[in-house]
Amino acid sequence: MPLLHLSLPPHRLLVGRCRLLSGAAAPRSTRLSLRASAGASASTEAEAYVLPFPQERAVHHRELAAAAGVVERACRLCVDVKRSLFSGGNILEKNDQTPVTVADFGVQALVSLELQRLFPSIPLVAEEDSASLRSSKADDNSSDVLVEAIFSAFVDKVSNNGSSLTRDDVLRAIDRGGKDAVSFDSNPATYWVLDPIDGTKGFLRGDDALYVVGLALVVDGKVAVGVMGCPNWINDIVANERDDSTAACDGRGILMVSHVGCGTWTRHLSAEIGQFATVQDIWKRCFVDTCSAVHMARYCIPDSQSWDMIPLSVLFSSTTDESDTRDEKKILLLSVFCGSLCKYLTVASGRASVFVLRARETTQIKSWDHAVGVICVQEAGGQISDWSGKPLDLAADVTSRRIIYPSGGVLVTNGAVHDKLVEIISANYKEDHYGALY
């Protein structure tokens, strides 16, 4: 399918203590013919979401409950969109050559609207903005078609008490998390971080490649709450192969939640929107694996990087075949397709021991690819740092909080092998003035 190559012109909005900046003239106010139907029931479900620990143990219990509810609905949106994704031109390509779909925009609009309704004073930092949707020519209705497609994707999942939404409402909701929406200062900040779909390339493949909806709450500069939803994660129960129209059922699909001091927990995604948890015992506590031998650990790396780009390759060869005989010089490299959050999820669930990513001069490392993963792995007993052993600094991008600058790269482990891996990296590589290792 050909992709539309769109440049993303800047636009601005400005609000609150973090100053929300406003800029380009809003497009015409086109009222869409659809009306939200989820209404008050979805609102009640989001706010009464059952978590695996009592409210008195969790300072941010309400925020986590709301985040879990909206991420689960966002996962259903992804499943619905994926079924019809290839029937029309619903895929765009951003100017960094990465794809973006109706699902990306729809998830961001849905999450933005829900969080703004429940927590209007907390800003949102998210991956997408509506510039590509605004950029069509006056005589071209492709923008309207895409906005209506986005609206159709989330209309039955948003809580707006049945009131109709306009084209402007959809675009403003997307832009609330956009690159120019918020301006921070050097003080510790509280804000949401959203990756609407981590692993869009996997989402587009049409097979079982993993993708994740990831939402985190940073409080005073530290990640306090996190939710990851993965609609096609294979659980212990065998998936229902007779009904592939519902990806989040019968052993398929996972929701992972984490709260500082309360651990990381998972449960199956609900088969349908509205079928939310009503009992606590369906949640399962997550722990990282206990492997303490570097050569016996299970590794995953970015799909765009090869093992020989990772410093550990100096000492270890790799195999992707679990049946291969391994010794102290060969490690097992897992195939976890697409997206950093998929790897964090794999480590936090105990299926992998290590995720290692190399920083590259040509690629920016984005906060939404890591924030929710950090809290989920940490609360499962793992450890995250850059290659020098320092914690990731989410405030390094002072005004936007969108980019992080880890020295050398990112190291995510079960904790048991972390110090040894940092030691191996430090012994074999030195840091240059760009922050990369050689």
Kinemage of the C-alpha trace (Angstrom):
@kinemage 1
@onewidth
@group {chain A} dominant
@subgroup {mainchain}
@vectorlist {calphas} color= white
{ca met a 1} P 0.000 0.000 0.000
{ca pro a 2} L 1.524 3.371 -0.966
{ca leu a 3} L 2.129 5.722 1.903
{ca leu a 4} L 1.341 9.425 1.848
{ca his a 5} L 4.480 11.465 2.460
{ca leu a 6} L 3.500 14.421 4.598
{ca ser a 7} L 5.634 17.159 6.084
{ca leu a 8} L 4.668 18.131 9.608
{ca pro a 9} L 4.546 21.920 9.942
{ca pro a 10} L 4.826 23.231 13.486
{ca his a 11} L 1.831 24.483 15.434
{ca arg a 12} L 1.488 25.660 19.014
{ca leu a 13} L -0.863 25.691 21.984
{ca leu a 14} L -0.058 27.001 25.563
{ca val a 15} L -1.761 26.386 28.913
{ca gly a 16} L -1.259 26.463 32.663
{ca arg a 17} L 1.812 26.424 34.821
{ca cys a 18} L 3.625 24.325 32.208
{ca arg a 19} L 2.365 26.951 29.736
{ca leu a 20} L 0.243 25.481 26.984
{ca leu a 21} L 1.026 27.380 23.806
{ca ser a 22} L -1.627 28.172 21.110
{ca gly a 23} L -0.848 29.036 17.566
{ca ala a 24} L -2.091 28.149 14.112
{ca ala a 25} L -5.624 29.109 13.235
{ca ala a 26} L -8.019 26.286 13.915
{ca pro a 27} L -9.505 24.613 10.845
{ca arg a 28} L -13.172 25.052 10.033
{ca ser a 29} L -15.502 23.633 12.663
{ca thr a 30} L -16.994 20.669 10.831
{ca arg a 31} L -19.574 18.871 12.936
{ca leu a 32} L -19.292 15.150 12.457
{ca ser a 33} L -22.445 13.112 11.981
{ca leu a 34} L -21.509 10.629 14.690
{ca arg a 35} L -22.382 10.853 18.362
{ca ala a 36} L -20.552 9.267 21.296
{ca ser a 37} L -22.632 6.444 22.696
{ca ala a 38} L -20.543 5.090 25.563
{ca gly a 39} L -21.566 8.042 27.718
{ca ala a 40} L -21.785 7.949 31.466
{ca ser a 41} L -21.375 4.170 31.720
{ca ala a 42} L -17.835 4.338 30.317
{ca ser a 43} L -17.101 7.212 32.673
{ca thr a 44} L -18.255 5.170 35.658
{ca glu a 45} L -16.233 2.155 34.556
{ca ala a 46} L -13.043 4.179 34.184
{ca glu a 47} L -13.373 5.735 37.612
{ca ala a 48} L -14.470 2.526 39.380
{ca tyr a 49} L -11.882 0.272 37.761
{ca val a 50} L -10.876 -2.545 40.098
{ca leu a 51} L -7.144 -2.691 40.830
{ca pro a 52} L -5.256 -5.504 42.584
{ca phe a 53} L -4.400 -3.418 45.653
{ca pro a 54} L -6.533 -1.242 47.936
{ca gln a 55} L -6.805 2.500 47.524
{ca glu a 56} L -5.184 3.247 50.876
{ca arg a 57} L -1.941 1.629 49.691
{ca ala a 58} L -1.711 3.672 46.503
{ca val a 59} L -1.463 7.469 46.531
{ca his a 60} L -2.305 7.617 42.836
{ca his a 61} L -4.964 4.917 42.866
{ca arg a 62} L -7.549 7.071 41.044
{ca glu a 63} L -5.076 8.040 38.324
{ca leu a 64} L -4.034 4.411 37.798
{ca ala a 65} L -7.643 3.203 37.698
{ca ala a 66} L -8.498 5.813 35.053
{ca ala a 67} L -5.353 5.005 33.070
{ca ala a 68} L -6.094 1.270 33.121
{ca gly a 69} L -9.651 1.863 31.951
{ca val a 70} L -8.725 4.103 29.034
{ca val a 71} L -5.779 1.925 27.934
{ca glu a 72} L -8.050 -1.103 27.811
{ca arg a 73} L -10.520 0.805 25.648
{ca ala a 74} L -7.633 1.999 23.492
{ca cys a 75} L -6.570 -1.604 22.947
{ca arg a 76} L -10.067 -2.431 21.757
{ca leu a 77} L -9.853 0.528 19.369
{ca cys a 78} L -6.610 -0.914 17.957
{ca val a 79} L -8.196 -4.326 17.454
{ca asp a 80} L -11.201 -2.783 15.703
{ca val a 81} L -9.070 -0.581 13.437
{ca lys a 82} L -6.659 -3.371 12.561
{ca arg a 83} L -9.495 -5.473 11.167
{ca ser a 84} L -10.332 -2.768 8.612
{ca leu a 85} L -6.906 -1.152 8.269
{ca phe a 86} L -6.103 -2.312 4.776
{ca ser a 87} L -9.457 -1.434 3.230
{ca gly a 88} L -8.472 2.189 2.538
{ca gly a 89} L -5.780 4.841 2.772
{ca asn a 90} L -5.596 4.998 6.536
{ca ile a 91} L -1.803 4.905 6.762
{ca leu a 92} L 0.387 7.996 6.612
{ca glu a 93} L 4.148 8.393 6.745
{ca lys a 94} L 5.651 11.106 8.936
{ca asn a 95} L 8.669 13.129 7.895
{ca asp a 96} L 10.914 10.877 10.017
{ca gln a 97} L 9.828 7.987 7.740
{ca thr a 98} L 7.828 6.259 10.475
{ca pro a 99} L 4.249 5.206 9.775
{ca val a 100} L 1.215 6.552 11.606
{ca thr a 101} L -2.280 5.128 11.342
{ca val a 102} L -5.859 6.016 12.181
{ca ala a 103} L -5.324 3.877 15.286
{ca asp a 104} L -2.388 6.033 16.463
{ca phe a 105} L -4.442 9.199 16.108
{ca gly a 106} L -7.581 7.561 17.504
{ca val a 107} L -5.822 6.259 20.617
{ca gln a 108} L -4.220 9.636 21.281
{ca ala a 109} L -7.538 11.458 20.855
{ca leu a 110} L -9.356 8.962 23.088
{ca val a 111} L -6.760 9.034 25.873
{ca ser a 112} L -6.414 12.801 25.671
{ca leu a 113} L -10.159 13.393 25.985
{ca glu a 114} L -10.496 11.003 28.933
{ca leu a 115} L -7.524 12.388 30.848
{ca gln a 116} L -8.556 15.977 30.221
{ca arg a 117} L -12.045 15.202 31.518
{ca leu a 118} L -10.773 13.532 34.701
{ca phe a 119} L -7.519 15.411 35.334
{ca pro a 120} L -7.719 18.727 33.471
{ca ser a 121} L -4.723 20.288 35.238
{ca ile a 122} L -2.244 17.530 34.282
{ca pro a 123} L -0.630 18.070 30.859
{ca leu a 124} L 0.005 15.305 28.339
{ca val a 125} L 3.223 14.493 26.476
{ca ala a 126} L 2.459 12.188 23.549
{ca glu a 127} L 3.903 11.072 20.251
{ca glu a 128} L 1.511 12.449 17.646
{ca asp a 129} L 0.087 15.814 16.606
{ca ser a 130} L -2.499 16.756 14.015
{ca ala a 131} L -0.206 18.669 11.656
{ca ser a 132} L -0.426 16.008 8.952
{ca leu a 133} L -4.215 16.068 9.212
{ca arg a 134} L -4.278 19.867 8.909
{ca ser a 135} L -1.908 20.041 5.975
{ca ser a 136} L -4.210 19.027 3.128
{ca lys a 137} L -5.026 21.587 0.456
{ca ala a 138} L -8.308 23.475 0.484
{ca asp a 139} L -9.667 21.503 -2.486
{ca asp a 140} L -8.639 18.153 -1.036
{ca asn a 141} L -11.077 16.429 1.318
{ca ser a 142} L -8.640 13.682 2.374
{ca ser a 143} L -8.097 15.395 5.726
{ca asp a 144} L -11.834 15.363 6.489
{ca val a 145} L -12.046 11.703 5.494
{ca leu a 146} L -9.171 10.804 7.833
{ca val a 147} L -10.585 12.825 10.728
{ca glu a 148} L -13.948 11.113 10.317
{ca ala a 149} L -12.192 7.741 10.240
{ca ile a 150} L -10.351 8.631 13.453
{ca phe a 151} L -13.577 9.796 15.054
{ca ser a 152} L -15.385 6.630 13.994
{ca ala a 153} L -12.622 4.549 15.570
{ca phe a 154} L -13.100 5.953 19.072
{ca val a 155} L -16.650 7.332 19.108
{ca asp a 156} L -18.080 4.369 21.040
{ca lys a 157} L -15.199 4.326 23.507
{ca val a 158} L -15.009 7.939 24.679
{ca ser a 159} L -16.927 9.262 27.701
{ca asn a 160} L -18.569 12.543 26.761
{ca asn a 161} L -22.127 12.026 28.005
{ca gly a 162} L -23.551 11.653 24.532
{ca ser a 163} L -22.667 15.144 23.304
{ca ser a 164} L -21.540 15.464 19.726
{ca leu a 165} L -17.924 16.204 18.875
{ca thr a 166} L -16.617 18.414 16.103
{ca arg a 167} L -13.657 18.015 13.798
{ca asp a 168} L -11.916 20.676 15.901
{ca asp a 169} L -12.526 18.677 19.081
{ca val a 170} L -10.769 15.677 17.565
{ca leu a 171} L -7.780 17.701 16.363
{ca arg a 172} L -7.461 19.616 19.638
{ca ala a 173} L -7.536 16.367 21.582
{ca ile a 174} L -4.669 15.009 19.485
{ca asp a 175} L -2.734 18.272 19.771
{ca arg a 176} L -3.055 18.372 23.546
{ca gly a 177} L -0.141 15.926 23.632
{ca gly a 178} L 1.685 17.291 20.594
{ca lys a 179} L 5.242 18.495 20.391
{ca asp a 180} L 4.427 22.178 20.893
{ca ala a 181} L 1.528 21.833 23.320
{ca val a 182} L 3.396 22.176 26.608
{ca ser a 183} L 6.401 24.180 27.762
{ca phe a 184} L 8.022 23.023 31.007
{ca asp a 185} L 10.682 24.692 33.139
{ca ser a 186} L 13.553 23.171 35.121
{ca asn a 187} L 11.394 22.280 38.130
{ca pro a 188} L 10.189 18.689 38.727
{ca ala a 189} L 6.924 18.320 36.839
{ca thr a 190} L 3.793 16.204 36.898
{ca tyr a 191} L 2.469 15.050 33.514
{ca trp a 192} L 1.177 12.075 31.546
{ca val a 193} L 3.351 10.353 28.933
{ca leu a 194} L 1.600 8.425 26.153
{ca asp a 195} L 2.759 6.194 23.348
{ca pro a 196} L -0.485 5.584 21.434
{ca ile a 197} L 0.948 2.582 19.622
{ca asp a 198} L 4.476 1.413 20.347
{ca gly a 199} L 5.410 -0.847 17.462
{ca thr a 200} L 3.292 0.646 14.675
{ca lys a 201} L 5.301 -1.321 12.108
{ca gly a 202} L 4.299 -4.506 13.891
{ca phe a 203} L 0.705 -3.297 14.058
{ca leu a 204} L 0.774 -2.873 10.264
{ca arg a 205} L 2.152 -6.319 9.539
{ca gly a 206} L -1.202 -7.990 9.943
{ca asp a 207} L 0.193 -10.953 11.872
{ca asp a 208} L 0.910 -11.577 15.551
{ca ala a 209} L 3.770 -9.067 15.862
{ca leu a 210} L 3.463 -7.368 19.249
{ca tyr a 211} L 2.427 -3.754 19.730
{ca val a 212} L 1.679 -1.848 22.939
{ca val a 213} L -0.452 1.073 24.108
{ca gly a 214} L 1.619 2.676 26.884
{ca leu a 215} L 0.594 5.366 29.406
{ca ala a 216} L 2.596 6.639 32.384
{ca leu a 217} L 2.125 9.341 35.001
{ca val a 218} L 5.231 11.245 36.029
{ca val a 219} L 4.821 12.925 39.441
{ca asp a 220} L 7.354 15.543 40.491
{ca gly a 221} L 9.822 14.201 37.958
{ca lys a 222} L 9.517 10.475 38.780
{ca val a 223} L 7.361 7.842 37.120
{ca ala a 224} L 4.675 6.872 39.642
{ca val a 225} L 2.051 5.004 37.603
{ca gly a 226} L 2.159 2.948 34.425
{ca val a 227} L -0.190 0.935 32.232
{ca met a 228} L 0.678 -1.130 29.172
{ca gly a 229} L -1.874 -2.925 27.003
{ca cys a 230} L -0.825 -5.486 24.401
{ca pro a 231} L -3.840 -6.862 22.478
{ca asn a 232} L -2.054 -9.790 20.823
{ca trp a 233} L 0.157 -10.945 23.691
{ca ile a 234} L -0.142 -14.728 23.979
{ca asn a 235} L -0.968 -15.734 27.530
{ca asp a 236} L -0.669 -19.155 29.106
{ca ile a 237} L -4.087 -20.179 27.774
{ca val a 238} L -4.119 -21.156 24.106
{ca ala a 239} L -5.694 -18.477 21.922
{ca asn a 240} L -9.045 -19.173 20.287
{ca glu a 241} L -7.990 -19.791 16.695
{ca arg a 242} L -11.582 -20.254 15.485
{ca asp a 243} L -12.449 -16.607 16.179
{ca asp a 244} L -9.629 -14.329 15.108
{ca ser a 245} L -11.982 -11.333 14.969
{ca thr a 246} L -11.515 -10.795 18.683
{ca ala a 247} L -7.827 -10.484 19.481
{ca ala a 248} L -8.329 -9.753 23.156
{ca cys a 249} L -9.921 -12.964 24.369
{ca asp a 250} L -9.308 -16.542 25.472
{ca gly a 251} L -5.648 -16.292 26.339
{ca arg a 252} L -4.775 -13.406 24.043
{ca gly a 253} L -4.098 -9.873 25.193
{ca ile a 254} L -2.594 -8.529 28.392
{ca leu a 255} L -3.049 -5.461 30.572
{ca met a 256} L -0.092 -4.588 32.813
{ca val a 257} L -0.436 -2.008 35.595
{ca ser a 258} L 2.144 -0.657 37.990
{ca his a 259} L 2.134 1.769 40.908
{ca val a 260} L 5.195 2.860 42.825
{ca gly a 261} L 5.471 0.741 45.967
{ca cys a 262} L 2.613 -1.584 44.963
{ca gly a 263} L 4.259 -3.832 42.386
{ca thr a 264} L 3.491 -4.745 38.797
{ca trp a 265} L 0.406 -6.785 37.958
{ca thr a 266} L -1.206 -8.265 34.859
{ca arg a 267} L -4.498 -9.708 33.745
{ca his a 268} L -6.101 -10.705 30.467
{ca leu a 269} L -7.696 -7.968 28.441
{ca ser a 270} L -11.481 -7.995 28.502
{ca ala a 271} L -13.086 -9.562 25.448
{ca glu a 272} L -15.334 -6.536 24.889
{ca ile a 273} L -15.508 -2.942 26.042
{ca gly a 274} L -17.605 -2.746 29.184
{ca gln a 275} L -16.555 -6.152 30.504
{ca phe a 276} L -14.283 -4.733 33.157
{ca ala a 277} L -12.836 -6.520 36.162
{ca thr a 278} L -15.078 -6.872 39.180
{ca val a 279} L -12.878 -9.092 41.368
{ca gln a 280} L -9.311 -8.674 42.473
{ca asp a 281} L -8.166 -12.278 42.200
{ca ile a 282} L -7.938 -12.190 38.379
{ca trp a 283} L -4.799 -10.084 38.689
{ca lys a 284} L -1.428 -11.809 38.722
{ca arg a 285} L 1.652 -10.292 40.357
{ca cys a 286} L 4.578 -9.959 37.958
{ca phe a 287} L 8.225 -10.530 38.728
{ca val a 288} L 11.323 -10.435 36.569
{ca asp a 289} L 13.201 -13.690 36.103
{ca thr a 290} L 15.896 -14.768 38.577
{ca cys a 291} L 18.730 -15.550 36.170
{ca ser a 292} L 22.033 -14.354 37.657
{ca ala a 293} L 24.453 -15.686 35.032
{ca val a 294} L 25.121 -13.259 32.194
{ca his a 295} L 25.567 -15.987 29.581
{ca met a 296} L 22.348 -17.755 30.595
{ca ala a 297} L 20.187 -14.622 30.466
{ca arg a 298} L 17.649 -14.156 27.656
{ca tyr a 299} L 18.287 -10.986 25.659
{ca cys a 300} L 16.307 -8.763 23.329
{ca ile a 301} L 17.507 -5.803 21.274
{ca pro a 302} L 15.829 -3.256 18.965
{ca asp a 303} L 14.600 -4.634 15.676
{ca ser a 304} L 16.674 -2.022 13.840
{ca gln a 305} L 19.915 -3.110 15.526
{ca ser a 306} L 22.039 -6.220 15.187
{ca trp a 307} L 23.906 -8.042 17.929
{ca asp a 308} L 27.299 -6.883 16.642
{ca met a 309} L 26.238 -3.279 17.386
{ca ile a 310} L 25.879 -4.140 21.084
{ca pro a 311} L 29.056 -4.002 23.206
{ca leu a 312} L 28.394 -7.423 24.702
{ca ser a 313} L 29.112 -8.937 21.285
{ca val a 314} L 32.821 -8.511 22.041
{ca leu a 315} L 32.551 -11.342 24.570
{ca phe a 316} L 29.463 -13.281 23.456
{ca ser a 317} L 28.110 -14.646 20.208
{ca ser a 318} L 24.340 -15.004 19.883
{ca thr a 319} L 21.760 -17.517 18.773
{ca thr a 320} L 18.026 -17.186 18.228
{ca asp a 321} L 17.475 -20.945 18.485
{ca glu a 322} L 16.457 -21.962 22.007
{ca ser a 323} L 17.472 -25.547 21.272
{ca asp a 324} L 21.081 -24.542 20.533
{ca thr a 325} L 23.649 -25.691 23.037
{ca arg a 326} L 24.921 -22.646 24.879
{ca asp a 327} L 28.158 -22.185 26.730
{ca glu a 328} L 29.739 -19.219 28.515
{ca lys a 329} L 30.427 -17.518 25.178
{ca lys a 330} L 26.973 -17.734 23.580
{ca ile a 331} L 23.740 -16.021 24.609
{ca leu a 332} L 20.114 -16.489 23.578
{ca leu a 333} L 18.654 -13.599 21.594
{ca leu a 334} L 14.854 -13.511 21.634
{ca ser a 335} L 12.822 -12.318 18.692
{ca val a 336} L 10.417 -9.672 20.046
{ca phe a 337} L 9.273 -7.723 17.028
{ca cys a 338} L 8.749 -3.969 17.013
{ca gly a 339} L 8.867 -1.315 19.697
{ca ser a 340} L 10.799 -0.726 22.914
{ca leu a 341} L 7.770 -1.084 25.191
{ca cys a 342} L 7.237 -4.634 23.917
{ca lys a 343} L 10.698 -5.430 25.260
{ca tyr a 344} L 10.008 -3.765 28.617
{ca leu a 345} L 6.818 -5.819 28.831
{ca thr a 346} L 8.764 -8.982 28.076
{ca val a 347} L 11.322 -8.268 30.802
{ca ala a 348} L 8.733 -7.232 33.393
{ca ser a 349} L 6.744 -10.415 32.766
{ca gly a 350} L 9.850 -12.585 33.227
{ca arg a 351} L 10.002 -13.845 29.652
{ca ala a 352} L 13.280 -12.044 28.957
{ca ser a 353} L 16.144 -11.116 31.264
{ca val a 354} L 17.687 -8.171 29.408
{ca phe a 355} L 16.750 -5.499 26.887
{ca val a 356} L 19.674 -3.491 25.590
{ca leu a 357} L 19.436 -0.552 23.181
{ca arg a 358} L 22.292 1.409 21.662
{ca ala a 359} L 21.981 5.178 21.302
{ca arg a 360} L 22.726 6.412 17.776
{ca glu a 361} L 23.540 9.910 16.587
{ca thr a 362} L 20.939 9.697 13.853
{ca thr a 363} L 18.032 8.605 16.077
{ca gln a 364} L 16.417 10.394 18.988
{ca ile a 365} L 15.336 8.325 21.992
{ca lys a 366} L 11.815 9.394 22.968
{ca ser a 367} L 10.468 9.506 26.511
{ca trp a 368} L 7.209 7.715 25.614
{ca asp a 369} L 9.196 4.692 24.425
{ca his a 370} L 10.552 4.200 27.952
{ca ala a 371} L 8.614 5.983 30.718
{ca val a 372} L 5.909 3.383 31.342
{ca gly a 373} L 8.385 0.558 30.836
{ca val a 374} L 10.618 1.951 33.572
{ca ile a 375} L 7.967 1.779 36.303
{ca cys a 376} L 6.687 -1.636 35.189
{ca val a 377} L 10.141 -3.238 35.208
{ca gln a 378} L 11.244 -1.546 38.417
{ca glu a 379} L 8.124 -2.593 40.326
{ca ala a 380} L 8.597 -6.150 39.020
{ca gly a 381} L 12.056 -6.193 40.609
{ca gly a 382} L 14.177 -5.129 37.651
{ca gln a 383} L 16.602 -2.298 37.021
{ca ile a 384} L 17.002 0.337 34.290
{ca ser a 385} L 19.931 2.628 33.548
{ca asp a 386} L 21.985 4.066 30.752
{ca trp a 387} L 25.169 2.240 29.763
{ca ser a 388} L 27.179 4.066 32.417
{ca gly a 389} L 24.837 2.805 35.140
{ca lys a 390} L 22.995 6.106 35.714
{ca pro a 391} L 19.179 6.258 35.886
{ca leu a 392} L 17.351 7.560 32.828
{ca asp a 393} L 16.717 11.287 33.081
{ca leu a 394} L 13.222 12.053 31.815
{ca ala a 395} L 13.777 15.772 32.450
{ca ala a 396} L 16.885 16.070 30.274
{ca asp a 397} L 14.756 17.714 27.584
{ca val a 398} L 13.904 20.550 29.947
{ca thr a 399} L 11.164 22.406 28.087
{ca ser a 400} L 9.416 19.543 26.269
{ca arg a 401} L 10.174 16.295 28.214
{ca arg a 402} L 10.024 14.419 24.911
{ca ile a 403} L 13.621 13.271 24.379
{ca ile a 404} L 16.028 11.464 26.697
{ca tyr a 405} L 19.791 11.330 26.337
{ca pro a 406} L 21.100 8.116 27.916
{ca ser a 407} L 24.878 7.786 27.869
{ca gly a 408} L 25.669 5.075 25.337
{ca gly a 409} L 22.223 3.550 25.387
{ca val a 410} L 19.563 1.987 27.585
{ca leu a 411} L 20.014 -1.146 29.704
{ca val a 412} L 16.941 -2.901 31.113
{ca thr a 413} L 17.521 -6.014 33.208
{ca asn a 414} L 16.131 -8.315 35.865
{ca gly a 415} L 18.460 -6.591 38.341
{ca ala a 416} L 20.503 -9.719 39.071
{ca val a 417} L 22.781 -9.253 36.042
{ca his a 418} L 22.650 -5.455 35.841
{ca asp a 419} L 25.887 -4.492 37.582
{ca lys a 420} L 27.836 -7.177 35.749
{ca leu a 421} L 26.562 -5.987 32.369
{ca val a 422} L 27.403 -2.359 33.172
{ca glu a 423} L 30.879 -3.539 34.182
{ca ile a 424} L 31.344 -5.436 30.900
{ca ile a 425} L 30.249 -2.439 28.868
{ca ser a 426} L 32.494 -0.068 30.819
{ca ala a 427} L 35.491 -2.370 30.442
{ca asn a 428} L 35.200 -2.543 26.666
{ca tyr a 429} L 33.963 0.864 25.591
{ca lys a 430} L 34.640 4.493 26.237
{ca glu a 431} L 32.240 7.399 25.918
{ca asp a 432} L 32.876 10.036 23.276
{ca his a 433} L 31.697 13.639 23.392
{ca tyr a 434} L 28.430 12.741 21.630
{ca gly a 435} L 27.429 10.396 24.456
{ca ala a 436} L 27.891 7.297 22.300
{ca leu a 437} L 30.207 4.404 23.055
{ca tyr a 438} L 32.894 3.143 20.749
